[in-house]
Amino acid sequence: MAMAAANTRRYLLVFASYYFVAFIAWGISVPYLPLFFKRSGRSDAEIGALLAVIPLLTMLSPPIWGAVADRLRNKKAILLTVLCVSALVFPCFWIGRSFLAAMVVMIVFAFFFTPSEPLADAITMEHLPRAGGDYGKIRLWGSLGFIFPLLLMGAILKSTFGADIGVRSLAPIFALFVLFRLLALAWATRLPAGDHLHLGGFDWRALRVLAVRPLVVLAACAFISRLGTQGLYVFFSIYLDKLHVGDNLKGCFWAIGVLSEVVVMYFAARIMACISIKWLFALSLAASAIRLFAFSFPLSFTAIAVIAPLQGLSFAAFHVPAVTYVNRIAPAHLRASGQTLLSALVAGLGGVIGAQLSGALAEEIGLLGLFRVMSVVVFVSLGAFVALFHPGNEAAPECAFDAASL
C-alpha cells in the first residue's frame, strides 16, 4: 500500500512539474513577443496579423499531429519533437526582422509550438485516473510556470521602455525561451508514452450539440467576448510600454493577472455551485468589459495593479462554466468533440478574428480607443447573454463554501 501511494505521488509530481516547466515558454512569448515586434518596427496592424497565426494554428495543427500520432503510435515522441523544433525556431524571429520573414517564422513556430499543450493534456488525461489525480490541480502548475519567467524578467531585463530604444534590450527572452523549452524537452522524457491516445478524430455529430439554443447563446457570447479581449492579450505589453512601465516591471503586471486566474480556477467549481453556471459566466463577461474599459485610460501603476486581477474572473470564470456546460449537455461519446468544437470557435476563430481586428483598430484609433470599443462589444454580449441564456432544468445551486473550505 505504501509503495502504491509513493508511485501515485511520483506520477502526480511528474505531471505537475512538467506543466510548470512547459508553461515557462508561454510566460516568455505571450508578453514579450508583441513588444519585440513593435520595437522591430512592425505596425499595430502587422502585429495583429502576426499574433493571429497562433490561434489559427491552434485550430489547424492538432488534427495533423493527431494523424501522425496515430500512425507512429508513440505520442511522447511527437511531444518531444514539437518541443525541440519550437525551441530551435523561436530565435529565428531575431534574424527575420521584415514582416514577411516574421510571418514565415511565425507560421513554422506556431505549427510546432501550439500542439505541445494538447499533446501533454492527452497524455495526462489518459494516465491521471490511474494515479487518482485531479487535472485542475495539476494544470494549476502550468499557470504557476507561466508566472515564473514574468517575475524572473524583473531581475534580468532593464528598466527600459518605448519603441525607439530598439530590440537589443529584449535579447534575453530568446536565450531564456530556448533554455526553458529544452528543459521542458528533458522533463518530458519522464512522462509515460501515451501509446493509446487518439488525437486526430472528431465526431461531426457533435455539431448537433450546438443546435441546442442555450449552448448557441453561450458559444456566441463566448466568441464575442474572446474577440473583444484578444486585443488586450496582444497589446497589453505595448500599452504598458506607452505608459513608461519598464521592461523589468511589465512581467509583474502580467503575473498579477495570471495569479488571480490560479485563485479563481481553484474556487470556480464552488462559486458555480453557489450562483449557477449562468451567473458565473455573466460575471466573467462583466469582468472582461470592465477591464477593457478601465484600460482605455492611461492609468497609474497602482491603478493597473488594482485592475489586473480582473483577469482571473475574465478567464477562469469564463472557461470553467463553458466547459462544464458542454460536458453537462453533450452525450458521453460526443463530449470530447463538443469541447474541441467550442475551443475551435472561441479560442481559435475568436482569437484569429480578434487579433486581426484589434490590430486594424489600434492602427486607426489607437490602443485606448481599441480597448474602449471592445469594452462596449463585450458589454453588449453580456446583456445578450443575461437576456437569452436559459439553461433549462439546471439543478438548484448547492453552495459548497464554508469556513473550513476557506
N, C-alpha and C positions, 0 to 999 in steps of 0.2 A: 504493500500500500504506500509506504514511504517513497519507494522507488518510483511508482507511478506518479505520485504528487510532484516529485522532483523533475520527472520528464515533462509533466504538464507545465510547470513553471519555466523550464528551459524553452519549450515551444513558444510560450507566450512572450518570453523575453526576446527570442529571435525575431518574431514578427514585429513586436513593438520597437525594438532597436532598429530594425530595417526601415520602418516608416520614418523614424526620427532622422536617420541619416539620408534617406532618399529625398525627403522634402526640403532639405537644406538647399538643394539646387533651385527649387521653386522660390525659396526665400531670397535667393540672389537674383534670379532672372526677372521675376514679376515686377519688383520695384525699380530695378536699375537698368533694365534693357531699354524701356521707353526713354529714360533720361539720357542714355548713351546715344540713342537715335537722334534726340533733339540736339545734343551737342555735336553730332556729326553733320548737322546742317539740314536734317530732314524737316519738312513742314509738318504741321499737325495732321493734314490730310494723309500724307505719306506714312506717318506713324500709325494712324488708324488703320490704313491698308495693311501695313506690316503685321500689326498685332492681331488683325482679323484672321491671319493664317492659322494661328494656334487653335482657336475654336473650330475652324473649318477642318483642320486635320484631325481634331478630336473626334469629329463625325466620321471621317473617311478612312483613317488608318486602322482602327481596331478590326473591322471586318477583313482587311487584307492580312493583318498579322494573325488573325484567327484562322484563316485558311492555311497559312504557313504552319501555324502551331499544330493544326490537325494533321498536316502532312508529316511533320517531323516527330510528333508525339513526345516532344521534350520542351515543355513550356519555360522551364527555368533557363534553358539555353537561349531562348529568344529574349527573355528579360535581360540576360547578361549582354546580349548583342546590342539591344537598343540603348542600354546604359552606356556601353563602351563607345558606340558611334556618336551618340549625342554629346558625350564629353569631348570627343575629337572635333566635332563640327562647330561647337559654340565659339571657340576662339576665331573662327573664320569671319565673324562679324567685325572683328578688329581690322581685318585685312580688306574686306569688301565694303568700302565706305559709300559707294554710289547706291542710289535707290535700287537699281536693277540687281546689282550684286547682293545687296542686303536681302532683297526679295528671294533670290535663288537660295541663299544660305538659310533664310527663314523656312522655306518650304522643306528643304532637306532636314534641317534641325527639328522642325515640328513633327515630321513624319516619324522620326526616331525618338523624340522626346515624349510625345503625348501618350504612346501606348504603355509606358512603364507603369503608370498608376493602375490602369485596369488589369494589366497582367498580374501585378502584385496582389491586387484585390481578389482576383480569381483564385490565385494560389492560396491566399489566406482563407477565403471562404470555403475552399474545399477541405482544408486541414483543420481549421479552427474548431469545428464541432467536436472533433476527436479530443482536442485539448480542453474543451469546456470553456472556451474564452468568449468574451463579449467584443464584437467587432468595433462597436462605437468607442469603447475604452482603449482598444488597440489603435484605432485610427486617430485618436486624440494626440498620439505621439507624433503623427505626421504634422499636425498644426504646431506642436512644440518645436519640431525640427524646422518648420518654416520661420519661426520666431528667432531661432538661434543665430543665423547669419545677420539678421537685422540688427541685433544687439552687437554682434561682432564687428560690424561695419563702423560702429561708433568709435572703436579703438583703432581701426585701420585707415579709414578714409579721412580726408582733411575737411576742415570747416569751410568748404568752397561752395559757391552757388552761381547760377547764371549760365546761359547758353554760350556766352562769349569766352568762357575760360577754357574751352576745348575738352577733349576726351581723355587726356592723359591722367587726370585725377581719378578716373574710373577704371584704370588698368587693373587694379587688384581684383575686380569682380570676375575677370576672365580666368585668372590663376586659381581663384578660390572655387569657381564653378567646376573646373577640371579636377581639382583636388578632391572635392567632396563627391563629385559624380563617380570618380574612380573608387573612392572609399565605399560608396553605395554598391558599386560593382563587386568589390571584395566581400562586402557584407552579404550580398545576395547569394553568394555561393553557399551560405549556410542554410538557405531556405530549402524546403522539400521541393521535389521536381515538379509536382502538379501534372503528372502524366495523363490524367483522365479529364483534363479540362477541355471544354468546348467553347471557344470564344467567337467563332465566326457565324454561328447560327442566329437567325432572327425569325421569329414566327409572325408573319404578317397578319395573322388573325388577331394579333394584339391591337390592330387598328380599331377593332370594334370596341375596345375598351374606351377609346377616346370618343366614341359615339354617345357615351353617357353624358348627359348635359352638365352635371356638376363638375366632371373632370374637364370637359371642354372649357368651362368658365375658368377653372383653376389653371389649366395649362395656358390659356390665352393671357390671363393676368400675369402668370409667372414669366411668360415670354416677353410681355411688355416691360415688366419690372427689370428683367435681365438686360433688355435692350437699353433701358434708361440708365442702369447702374454700370454698364460696361465701360462707359466713358470715364468713370471715376477710377476703375482699375487701371485703365490705360494711361490716364493723365494725372493721377494723384501726385506722383513724384515730381512731375513738371509743375504742377500747381504749387507744391512746397518750394520748388526752386524759385518761382516767381515771387514768393513771399520771403525770400532770402533765408530759407532754412538750409543750413549747411549739410553737405553730403553725410557728415558723421552723425547727424541727428535725424535725417529723413527716415531711416530704418526704425527709429524709436516710435515714430507716429504710426508706421505700418504695424509694428509689434503690438501696440496698444489695441488696435483693431482686431488683430488675429487672436490675441489672448482673450478678448471678450467673446470671440467665436467659441473657444475652448470651454469657457464657463457656461455659455448659453447651450452649447451642444450637450454638455454633461447633464443639465437640468431640463432639456427641452421636452423629454417624454413626460416628466412630472408636470411641467407647466401645461402641456397639451391636455393632460388628464384633468386639469383644473378648469381650463377655459375652452376646450374643444379645438379641433383641427381648424375650423373656420376662423376663430378669433386669434389663434396663434399666427396663422398665415397673414391675416389682416394686420396684425401687429408688425410683421416683417415688412409689409408694403409701406406702412406708415413710417417706420424707422428709415427705410430707404429714401422715401420722399423728403423727410425732414433733414436727413444727412446731406442729400444733394442740394437742397435749398440753403442750408447753412454754409456749405462750401461755395455757394455762388457769391459769397462776400469775401473780401480779403481779411481773414481772421488773424487774431493774435496767436502766438504759440499756445497760450493757455486755453484759448477757445478751441483750437484744433484738438488739443488733448482731451477736452471735455466731449467734443462731438465724435471723436474717433471710435469710442466703444459702441456706438450705434451699429457698427459693422457686425457685431455679434448677433443682434436681432435681425439685421438686414440679411445675413447669410444663413445662420443656423436655424432661426425661426422660419425661414423660407424653405430650407432644404428638408428639414425633418417632417413637417406636415405634408409636404408634397409627396415625398417618398412613401410616407405612411399611408396616405390616402390611396395612392396607386396600388400599394400592396394589399389594402383592405378590399378594394372593389374588383380587382382582377382575379380571375381563376388561377389556381396554383400553377398550372402549366403555362400560363401566359405572363406571370409576374415579372420574370427577368426581361422579357421582350417589352413589356409595358414600361419598365424602368428605363430601358435603353431608349425607347421612343421618346419618353419625357425628357431625358437628358439631351438627346439629339436636338429636340425642339428648343429647349430653354438654353442650356449651356452652349450648344452647338450653333444653331441657327440664330438664336438671340444674341449670342456673343459675336458672331460674324457681322450681322447687320448693325449691332450696337457699336462695334469698333469702327466700322466704315462710316456710319452716320455721325458718330461723335467726332471723328477726325474732320469730316467735312464741316460740321457746325462750328467746331473750335476754330477752324480756319476763317470762317465768315464772321462769327460774333464773339470769339474769344472764349477762354475756359470758363469765366464766370457766367457768361451768357449761356454757354452749353449746359452747365450744371443747373441753371435756373429753368431752362426749357425742359430739361429731363425731369426735374422735380415735379413740374406740372403734369408731365406724362404719367409719372408713377402715381401721383395723387388721383388722377383720373382712373387709373387701373384699380386703385384702392376703392374708390366709390363704386365702380362697376362690380368688383368682387363682392363687396358687402351687400349690394342690392340683388345680385344674380346668383350667388352661390348658395344652394340649399342642398346639403349633403344627404337629405332623406332620413332614414331611420338610424341616425348615429346614436350610439349608446350614450346615456347620460354621463357627464363627466364625473369621475371619481378622483377627487383631489388627493394626490399622494404625498403632499407636503406635511411634515410635522417637525417638531423641534428636533427630534433625533436625526431626521434625514438631513437637516441643515448643519 
